Amino acid sequence: MKYLSVLSILAILFLSNCKNKTAEDEQASPSTIEESTEKLDTVLSGNDITVLNQLKFSRYAVSQNQPVEWSDFRMVMSSHDDSLHVSAFQPDSSYYKEYGRLLKYSPDSSMFIDIDSYNIGFQKNRNGKLVPIEIGPDTEVSLVDVGEKEKTRLVFLGPGNGIEDAGWIDNNSAVLVGYHEKDTTKLKTAIIWRYHIPTKSFYVYESSDTLMPRRLLNWRRERLRQ
């Protein structure tokens, strides 16, 4: 009888503990989901398209009578990455003079996107004008936190790929516009990376417009010599 009483007490304690744990999980679950996700449609929103239409590349495309149909892009992948490489941001004295006009600042100017300094350098020609030169075939795009003086690598791409413009949806979300090369066919596809900073989430969109990568490459030459 004493043995049965002990078992009864242990069973009551076990059930009570399970009930408390379930209640704690139910309370924690909603906040965890709210903090770690950002649901998006498979197509770009009207607000996203408005921002993309304001990019310099969009205005260039319009001037060439080849406006971009941003509504044709479709989401092909989403991911969450806690392992993005972060390093100290310590620019040399010529950094802002050379790259300042190419940096993409957030609406509150607390951050900016650097799409060029990794693979584009500048040298003076005989007239003293800074002329862009290719440093290497790879592309690295960084997000710089001005106040924290930190640089986060958002995207690293090998030869045949590139990013030619960037912008901000708001202070928490940035977009990168470029192209990537299919490994098997070597054909280039227009692509958008949408990055949500608080959740460290990427949303990748592609377009079936086979001419857009060529327009982006033409825009590259235009924007670097401005």
N, C-alpha and C positions, 0 to 999 in steps of 0.2 A: 504493500500500500504506500509506504514511504517512497519507494522507487517511482510508482506511478505519479505521485504528487510532484516530484521533482521534474518529471517529464512534462507534466501539465504546465508548470511554471515556465519552463524553457520554451514551450510551444507558444505561450501567450506573449512572452518577451520577443520571440522571433517575429510573430505576426505583427506586433506593435511596431517593431523596427522597420519592417517592410512597408507598412502603411505610411510611416513618417517619411521614409525615403521616396516613396511614390509621390507624396505631396510636395516634397522639396523639388523633385524633378519636374513636376508639372508647373511649379512656380518659376523655375529657372529657364525652362524651354522657350517660352515666347521671346524673352529678352535676347537669348542667344541667337535665335533665328533672325530677329530684327537687326542685330548688329553685324551679322556675317553675310547677309545676302542683299542683292540688289537685282530685282527681277526686271528684265527688259524683253521687249517683243523681238521677233526674228527680223523685223524691219526697223529702220531708224525712225525715231519719233519726229514729229513736225518741228520741235524745238532743236533737235540735233541737226536737221536739214537746214534750218535757218542759220545756225552757227557755221555749218560747212559752206553755205553759200556766201559767207562773209570772208572766207579764207582768200588769201592772195591768189592761190592757184585757181579758185573758182572764178575770180574776176579776170584772170588771164585767159581761162578757157572761154569765157563769154566774149572777150575781145577778139578771140580767134574764131568766133562763130561756132564754137564747139562746147556749149554748156554741159555741165556734168549732171547726169540724172542720179542724184544721190538716193532716190527712192528705189533704184534697182539693186542696191546692196542688200544682201541677206546674211544673217548671222550663221556662221558655220562652226563656231566653237566658243566656249566660255571656260575660263579657268581661274583658279585662285592660287596665288604664289606668295608664300611667306619668306621665300629664300632669295629675293632680289638682292643683288650686290649693292651695298651701301658703302661709300667712302667719303673722306673729308673733301670738301670743295675748296681748293686752294688755287685760284686762277693766277696766272702771271700778270704782269703790269699791262700787257698788250691785249689781254683777253677781250675786254669790253670794247676796245677800239676796233678790233677785227671782227668780232662776232655779235656785237651789241644789236645791230639792226636785224640779225637773223634769229634772235632769241624770242620765244613765245611766252609772254608773261600771263599769269593767272589774273582774273579780274581784280583781285585785291593786291596784286604785285608781290605776294609773299613767296611765290614760286615761279620758276620758268622752265620751259622745255628747250633743251639744246639738241638739235638734230645734226649739227655739222662739225663741231670742233674735233671729233674723233678722227674723221677722215678727210677733212678739208683744211688746208693751211693757206696762208696769204704771204705774198712777197711783193715788194715794190718794183714796178717797171721803171723804165728810164725817165718817165715823167713824174715819178714819185707816187703814182697811184697804186693802191693795194689790189693785187690780182690774185684770184683764187687758184690754188693748185691741188690736185688730188694727192693725198698722202698714202692711201691704200685702198684696197677693194672692199673692205668690210665696212659695215655701218653700225654705230652704237648711238642710241638715243638715251639721253639722261634727263631725269627730273631733278632740279636743283631747289632745295629749300634755302632761301636767302638768309633767314634768321638763324637757322640751325647750322648753316654752312656745311650742308651735307648733299651728296650727289647719289641718286639712286639710278641704277641702270634699268631702264624699262624694256628695251629691245636690243638684241644684238643679232645682226644679219650678215651672212656671208656674201660672196660675189654673186652678182646677178639679181640682187635684191636691194631695195632702198626705200627711204622715207623722204618725201619732198615737201611736206607741209605739216603743220600741227596747229591745234587751237584748243580752246577751253569751252566746255559746255557750261560750267560753273566753277566755283573754287575747289570742288571735289572731283571733277571729272574732266579728263583731257582726251583729245582724239589725235591720232597720228594717221596720216594719209600717205600711202606708198604703193609698192608692188612687190610681189614675190614670184620666184621662178619655180615652176613645177619640176621636180627632180627628173621625171621620166621624159617629159616632152620639151623642156627648156622654154616653154611658153610662159610669158609673164601675165600675172593676174593682178588687177587692182584690188587693194585691200585697205581696210580701216581697222586700226586697233583702238578700242575705246577703253580707257583705264579709269577705274573708280578707286581713288586714293584711300579712303577710310577702310575699305574691305580688301584692298590689294587684289582686285578682280579685273581680269581682262575679258573683253567681249570682241570677237573677231568677225568682221563682215567682209564678204567678197562680192565683186561685181562680174557679170558675164560680158561686160563691155571690153572687147579685146583691143580697142584702140586707146583706151585710157592710159595704159602704161606708157605708150609712146608720147602722149600729151604730157605726162608727168616728167619724162626725161627731157622733153623740150623746155618745160617750165624750169627744170633744174638749171639749165644753162642761163636762162633769163634771170632767175632770182639771184644767182651768185654773182652776176656781173653788175647788179644794180648799185 
